[in-house]
């Protein structure tokens, strides 16, 4: 499957407040190529929250999260089968409701980012809640 890299629109949001949570060590969606351009192209009230040691899974829980926590209990073989079947369904342009996922319980969904006593203001969850409270 070939993915076409699209450019960011000239303006992302003019009215909806935006909170961007990103990890400094994210290799899939690097801050410099993803989060910063989105932040710069957003004209609405905005905040970027970059987590120093965060990876791609940093926003998966109230205190962040990691790839290891996210994939806990997942079989790589079963996950690969799911990906292969879903990719084939996309290529064949099957309606989404008819996609074949042979191992539905193999989809990574591990709990991550459990609250820690030493996390100031609940870490990421606290920042997100404080941001939301400004607009509610």
N, C-alpha and C positions, 0 to 999 in steps of 0.2 A: 504494500500500500504506500502510495506516495502522498506526502502531506505538503500542501502549498503554504509557504509562510506568507501570511498577509501582513500588510503594514497597518499600524495603528491608525484609527480615524483621526482627523485633525482635532476633534474635540470629543471626549468620552461622555461627560455629564456636565450639564450646566446647573442643575437644580438638586439632584440627589446627593446628600453628603456621602463621601467615600472614605473608607478605611482600608488601607492596603497593608496586609501583614505578610512579611517576607522573611526568608532566612538568608543570612549572609553566606552560608555554605551550601546554598541550593544550586545544584549543578543542572537540574532539569529546567528551571525557570530562573535564571540568574537575575539578581537585582538590577544589574546594569542594562540588561536587554529586555526585561519584562516589567518589573515593578516601577523603576524610575521613569521610563517612557510613559507608562500609564499615569503616573502621578503628574508628570509635566503636562500631559494632554488633557487633564481634568481641570475644568474651570470652576467647578463647585467647591464648596468647603471640603477640605481634604486633610488627611493625616497619613503619613507612611510610618509604619512601625517595623523596623528592621531588627531581627533577633540575631545577636552576635554569633552564637554557635548553632543557629537554626539551619536545618536542612529543608528539603521539599515538603516534609510532613509537619513542619513547625506549628501550623495552625489547626492541627487535628484534635486539640484538647485544651483545657483551661490553662495548663502550664506548658503548652507546646507539645511536641510529640516527635518521635523518630521513626525512621523506616523500619527498624527492628520491631518496635511496638506495633506498628501498623500491620506488618506482615505476620505477626505471631499466630501460629496455628494454621498457617496457609501452606498447602503443598505446592511447590513450584511447578510440578508436573501438571496438576489439576488446573492451576492458574494459566499455564501455557495452553492447555487444551481449550479452556474458555476463550482465551484471546484468539486462538486459531479459528475456532468456530464463529466467533463474533466477527472476525475479519472477513471470513468467507461470506457470511450473511451480508456484510456491508458491500462487498464486491458484487454480490448477486442482487443487490438492492432489495432485499427482503424487507417487508414492513417490520418495524422495531418489535412489535408484539409477537412476531413469529420467529424471532432470533432463537437459535439453539445454544443454550448454555448448559453443557452436560453436568457441570459441578457447581450448582448455585451457591453451595456453602463454602466453596473455595475462594470466593471473592474476598480479598483482604478487607477486613473490617475490625481489626483488633483495637481494643481500647488503648488510647494513648494520651499522654499529657496529663496524667493524674495530678491533682493538686498536691503541692508540697508545702509543709509548714514554713519553710524559709523563703518561699516565693513572695516577693513584695507585691501587694495589691492583687494577689492571685495570678501574678504573671500575665500572660497573654489574655486570659479571660477577663481579668480586671481592667486591662486597657480597653478591650473591646466593649465591655459594659459601660465604662466611664464615657467612652465616645458616644455610644448609643443614647445615654442619659441626657446628653447635651441637646438632643433633637426630639426627645419624647415629651 
